[in-house]
């Protein structure tokens, strides 16, 4: 697993509906805020790239120091965003794809399922 990883799901209306620090290194509270800021800043890049490519998995769309932002854009324009320091593109793509196979939710609402959270963390350990 990557030593730094922050996973966020953002609705098509740019509203974060799920956030989790899934890295192995314990994070300070200010680091978690910095990770959120980096992911939110990358949303503009995702928006531009989504119109120029038909690919759903966008590798390394942005960088901040040694951290990389990878994104998976669904057909409904929901963005799965991962901030990481890993170079495992195949594992990251598998993580995104298996995360998509989890239970449905009411579109636009926050994901509060503890089962979903447990599954995301297990997938992070498996693929990142």
Backbone as CSV, one residue per row, in Angstrom:
resi,resn,N_x,N_y,N_z,CA_x,CA_y,CA_z,C_x,C_y,C_z
1,UNK,0.842,-1.175,0.000,0.000,0.000,0.000,0.888,1.238,0.000
2,UNK,0.393,2.260,-0.640,1.115,3.515,-0.656,1.220,4.059,0.767
3,UNK,2.317,4.757,1.056,2.443,5.314,2.392,1.553,6.537,2.561
4,UNK,1.229,7.216,1.470,0.295,8.324,1.499,-0.793,8.052,0.486
5,UNK,-2.022,8.064,0.917,-3.133,7.907,-0.003,-4.376,8.546,0.597
6,UNK,-5.024,9.367,-0.197,-6.272,9.991,0.185,-7.242,9.748,-0.958
7,UNK,-8.396,9.171,-0.653,-9.379,8.819,-1.659,-10.609,9.688,-1.472
8,UNK,-11.116,10.216,-2.581,-12.293,11.070,-2.522,-13.192,10.754,-3.711
9,UNK,-14.503,10.726,-3.456,-15.476,10.604,-4.535,-16.202,11.940,-4.603
10,UNK,-16.232,12.524,-5.811,-16.831,13.841,-6.015,-17.979,13.693,-7.001
11,UNK,-19.160,14.203,-6.640,-20.337,14.107,-7.505,-20.155,14.983,-8.744
12,UNK,-21.060,14.807,-9.701,-20.976,15.609,-10.924,-21.183,17.093,-10.639
13,UNK,-21.726,17.432,-9.465,-21.931,18.824,-9.067,-20.784,19.355,-8.213
14,UNK,-19.651,18.661,-8.229,-18.445,19.046,-7.485,-18.630,19.016,-5.967
15,UNK,-19.482,18.138,-5.488,-19.697,17.977,-4.053,-19.020,16.691,-3.597
16,UNK,-18.100,16.764,-2.632,-17.474,15.538,-2.125,-18.524,14.682,-1.411
17,UNK,-18.656,13.428,-1.850,-19.652,12.555,-1.229,-19.002,11.453,-0.398
18,UNK,-17.677,11.319,-0.509,-16.963,10.347,0.318,-15.496,10.765,0.371
19,UNK,-14.899,10.676,1.558,-13.478,10.982,1.742,-12.880,9.996,2.729
20,UNK,-11.656,9.547,2.442,-10.967,8.652,3.372,-9.468,8.757,3.187
21,UNK,-8.753,8.857,4.303,-7.293,8.728,4.291,-7.026,7.233,4.367
22,UNK,-6.428,6.653,3.331,-6.239,5.208,3.276,-4.767,4.806,3.258
23,UNK,-3.883,5.722,3.565,-2.456,5.414,3.579,-2.037,4.690,4.843
24,UNK,-0.788,4.224,4.849,-0.277,3.475,5.989,0.406,4.358,7.021
25,UNK,0.831,5.553,6.625,1.511,6.449,7.551,0.474,7.290,8.288
26,UNK,0.520,7.345,9.612,-0.440,8.177,10.346,-0.300,9.633,9.917
27,UNK,-1.427,10.287,9.730,-1.434,11.662,9.237,-1.820,12.634,10.335
28,UNK,-1.214,13.813,10.261,-1.622,14.902,11.125,-2.882,15.524,10.514
29,UNK,-3.636,16.223,11.336,-4.873,16.819,10.840,-4.603,17.804,9.709
30,UNK,-3.512,18.586,9.800,-3.224,19.550,8.739,-2.848,18.846,7.436
31,UNK,-2.266,17.653,7.495,-1.955,16.902,6.283,-3.240,16.461,5.594
32,UNK,-4.231,16.054,6.370,-5.520,15.656,5.783,-6.158,16.840,5.067
33,UNK,-6.077,18.029,5.649,-6.622,19.219,5.002,-5.843,19.558,3.735
34,UNK,-4.537,19.382,3.789,-3.716,19.629,2.605,-4.084,18.657,1.484
35,UNK,-4.317,17.394,1.820,-4.706,16.400,0.819,-6.032,16.790,0.173
36,UNK,-6.995,17.222,0.972,-8.283,17.665,0.432,-8.093,18.853,-0.505
37,UNK,-7.253,19.791,-0.112,-6.992,20.972,-0.939,-6.381,20.577,-2.279
38,UNK,-5.415,19.668,-2.270,-4.761,19.223,-3.504,-5.783,18.558,-4.430
39,UNK,-6.633,17.693,-3.863,-7.637,17.015,-4.680,-8.657,18.000,-5.245
40,UNK,-9.100,18.956,-4.442,-10.050,19.953,-4.946,-9.420,20.818,-6.032
41,UNK,-8.150,21.160,-5.881,-7.460,21.962,-6.888,-7.345,21.210,-8.215
42,UNK,-7.283,19.901,-8.158,-7.152,19.092,-9.375,-8.475,18.949,-10.135
43,UNK,-9.591,19.340,-9.528,-10.889,19.208,-10.194,-10.959,19.959,-11.520
44,UNK,-10.339,21.131,-11.605,-10.344,21.888,-12.863,-9.611,21.127,-13.965
45,UNK,-8.514,20.499,-13.611,-7.756,19.709,-14.591,-8.589,18.523,-15.056
46,UNK,-9.269,17.872,-14.115,-10.125,16.739,-14.458,-11.213,17.194,-15.416
47,UNK,-11.828,18.329,-15.133,-12.896,18.852,-15.984,-12.390,19.061,-17.410
48,UNK,-11.211,19.661,-17.549,-10.643,19.897,-18.878,-10.299,18.589,-19.587
49,UNK,-9.696,17.654,-18.868,-9.280,16.388,-19.479,-10.471,15.510,-19.859
50,UNK,-11.540,15.570,-19.089,-12.714,14.733,-19.366,-13.318,15.058,-20.731
51,UNK,-13.157,16.286,-21.190,-13.699,16.681,-22.491,-12.750,16.368,-23.636
52,UNK,-11.499,16.048,-23.355,-10.518,15.821,-24.422,-10.156,14.360,-24.621
53,UNK,-10.685,13.460,-23.791,-10.351,12.049,-23.918,-11.589,11.198,-23.665
54,UNK,-11.597,10.027,-24.265,-12.704,9.104,-24.006,-12.345,8.113,-22.900
55,UNK,-11.106,8.174,-22.417,-10.662,7.275,-21.352,-11.353,7.636,-20.041
56,UNK,-11.680,6.621,-19.273,-12.288,6.857,-17.963,-11.214,6.950,-16.880
57,UNK,-10.138,6.173,-17.025,-9.042,6.195,-16.057,-8.008,7.203,-16.513
58,UNK,-7.856,8.272,-15.754,-6.890,9.328,-16.079,-5.711,9.197,-15.133
59,UNK,-4.585,8.751,-15.662,-3.385,8.541,-14.842,-2.680,9.865,-14.585
60,UNK,-2.187,10.056,-13.418,-1.299,11.168,-13.054,-1.689,12.483,-13.711
61,UNK,-2.857,12.986,-13.368,-3.312,14.238,-13.986,-2.678,15.464,-13.347
62,UNK,-2.196,15.320,-12.112,-1.592,16.449,-11.404,-0.574,15.927,-10.407
63,UNK,0.376,16.788,-10.047,1.407,16.425,-9.073,1.570,17.564,-8.070
64,UNK,1.885,17.176,-6.849,2.230,18.138,-5.807,3.374,17.518,-5.025
65,UNK,4.562,18.085,-5.164,5.785,17.515,-4.591,5.903,16.061,-5.046
66,UNK,5.921,15.100,-4.127,6.047,13.697,-4.521,4.696,12.985,-4.577
67,UNK,3.609,13.746,-4.489,2.267,13.164,-4.529,1.661,13.309,-5.925
68,UNK,0.872,12.314,-6.322,0.269,12.270,-7.645,-1.242,12.129,-7.479
69,UNK,-1.999,12.784,-8.358,-3.453,12.653,-8.369,-3.843,11.802,-9.573
70,UNK,-4.511,10.677,-9.312,-5.071,9.831,-10.361,-6.586,9.886,-10.224
71,UNK,-7.281,9.785,-11.369,-8.730,9.969,-11.366,-9.397,8.943,-12.270
72,UNK,-10.578,8.510,-11.847,-11.441,7.673,-12.676,-12.758,8.424,-12.798
73,UNK,-13.165,8.724,-14.046,-14.386,9.476,-14.303,-15.444,8.503,-14.819
74,UNK,-16.591,8.443,-14.135,-17.654,7.533,-14.556,-18.461,8.167,-15.690
75,UNK,-19.309,7.371,-16.308,-20.165,7.862,-17.384,-21.124,8.945,-16.879
76,UNK,-21.478,8.904,-15.606,-22.348,9.914,-15.002,-21.591,11.121,-14.477
77,UNK,-20.311,11.235,-14.786,-19.428,12.345,-14.408,-19.110,12.412,-12.916
78,UNK,-19.234,11.293,-12.222,-18.740,11.215,-10.851,-17.247,10.955,-10.942
79,UNK,-16.462,11.641,-10.128,-15.006,11.493,-10.166,-14.523,10.757,-8.928
80,UNK,-13.777,9.677,-9.140,-13.089,8.971,-8.064,-11.657,9.457,-8.115
81,UNK,-11.207,10.126,-7.065,-9.895,10.761,-7.070,-9.019,10.148,-5.986
82,UNK,-7.770,9.883,-6.347,-6.824,9.299,-5.404,-5.540,10.108,-5.419
83,UNK,-5.160,10.606,-4.249,-3.878,11.282,-4.060,-2.941,10.254,-3.460
84,UNK,-1.810,10.002,-4.107,-0.943,8.904,-3.671,0.513,9.180,-4.019
85,UNK,1.385,8.370,-3.460,2.810,8.449,-3.805,3.279,7.129,-4.407
86,UNK,2.351,6.370,-4.947,2.632,5.053,-5.523,2.807,5.165,-7.036
87,UNK,3.461,4.199,-7.631,3.635,4.162,-9.094,2.944,2.936,-9.691
88,UNK,1.950,2.416,-9.019,1.288,1.180,-9.408,-0.009,1.485,-10.168
89,UNK,0.095,1.868,-11.457,-1.082,2.245,-12.235,-2.101,1.120,-12.345
90,UNK,-1.650,-0.111,-12.517,-2.585,-1.236,-12.637,-3.350,-1.448,-11.334
91,UNK,-2.668,-1.347,-10.210,-3.316,-1.495,-8.916,-4.306,-0.371,-8.654
92,UNK,-3.944,0.848,-9.039,-4.827,1.997,-8.845,-6.083,1.851,-9.700
93,UNK,-5.908,1.425,-10.943,-7.062,1.216,-11.825,-7.971,0.125,-11.257
94,UNK,-7.392,-0.954,-10.767,-8.192,-2.038,-10.164,-8.922,-1.547,-8.925
95,UNK,-8.248,-0.720,-8.108,-8.875,-0.136,-6.924,-10.111,0.664,-7.322
96,UNK,-9.989,1.520,-8.341,-11.120,2.321,-8.810,-12.254,1.426,-9.312
97,UNK,-11.929,0.446,-10.131,-12.957,-0.400,-10.729,-13.708,-1.213,-9.683
98,UNK,-13.002,-1.757,-8.706,-13.692,-2.534,-7.669,-14.488,-1.633,-6.728
99,UNK,-14.031,-0.410,-6.524,-14.792,0.533,-5.711,-16.132,0.836,-6.375
100,UNK,-16.135,0.910,-7.700,-17.373,1.176,-8.435,-18.389,0.052,-8.304
101,UNK,-17.951,-1.150,-7.971,-18.842,-2.297,-7.883,-19.561,-2.394,-6.536
102,UNK,-19.426,-1.397,-5.702,-20.052,-1.413,-4.389,-21.502,-0.935,-4.454
103,UNK,-22.250,-1.086,-3.353,-23.688,-0.786,-3.349,-24.026,0.616,-3.843
104,UNK,-25.223,0.724,-4.367,-25.711,2.009,-4.875,-26.050,2.940,-3.723
105,UNK,-26.170,4.196,-4.034,-26.528,5.199,-3.046,-27.466,6.196,-3.727
106,UNK,-28.091,7.038,-2.967,-28.955,8.065,-3.520,-28.065,9.118,-4.188
107,UNK,-28.182,9.307,-5.502,-27.302,10.247,-6.205,-27.275,11.624,-5.546
108,UNK,-26.073,12.132,-5.368,-25.874,13.449,-4.781,-25.754,13.464,-3.270
109,UNK,-26.063,12.357,-2.613,-25.961,12.326,-1.154,-24.585,11.804,-0.737
110,UNK,-24.211,12.091,0.496,-22.933,11.597,1.020,-23.034,10.101,1.241
111,UNK,-21.925,9.418,1.048,-21.859,7.983,1.299,-21.462,7.804,2.763
112,UNK,-22.364,7.265,3.555,-22.118,7.115,4.989,-22.076,5.656,5.427
113,UNK,-22.165,4.755,4.484,-22.195,3.329,4.807,-20.867,2.879,5.407
114,UNK,-20.932,2.283,6.589,-19.713,1.759,7.207,-19.201,0.551,6.413
115,UNK,-20.107,-0.182,5.786,-19.714,-1.314,4.944,-18.885,-0.819,3.750
116,UNK,-19.326,0.281,3.119,-18.587,0.854,1.992,-17.207,1.308,2.448
117,UNK,-17.145,1.984,3.595,-15.878,2.470,4.119,-14.917,1.313,4.385
118,UNK,-15.413,0.250,4.983,-14.597,-0.934,5.255,-14.086,-1.541,3.958
119,UNK,-14.952,-1.614,2.945,-14.576,-2.185,1.648,-13.513,-1.325,0.955
120,UNK,-13.662,-0.009,0.998,-12.673,0.889,0.387,-11.309,0.695,1.044
121,UNK,-11.285,0.621,2.346,-10.014,0.448,3.058,-9.382,-0.917,2.751
122,UNK,-10.209,-1.951,2.615,-9.694,-3.279,2.252,-9.136,-3.269,0.827
123,UNK,-9.825,-2.593,-0.087,-9.329,-2.494,-1.462,-8.033,-1.682,-1.528
124,UNK,-7.918,-0.665,-0.700,-6.684,0.119,-0.656,-5.518,-0.737,-0.207
125,UNK,-5.744,-1.554,0.822,-4.669,-2.454,1.286,-4.309,-3.462,0.194
126,UNK,-5.281,-3.888,-0.559,-5.059,-4.905,-1.593,-4.319,-4.331,-2.813
127,UNK,-4.689,-3.156,-3.274,-4.193,-2.658,-4.544,-3.179,-1.524,-4.469
128,UNK,-3.163,-0.776,-3.382,-2.296,0.409,-3.354,-1.006,0.167,-2.614
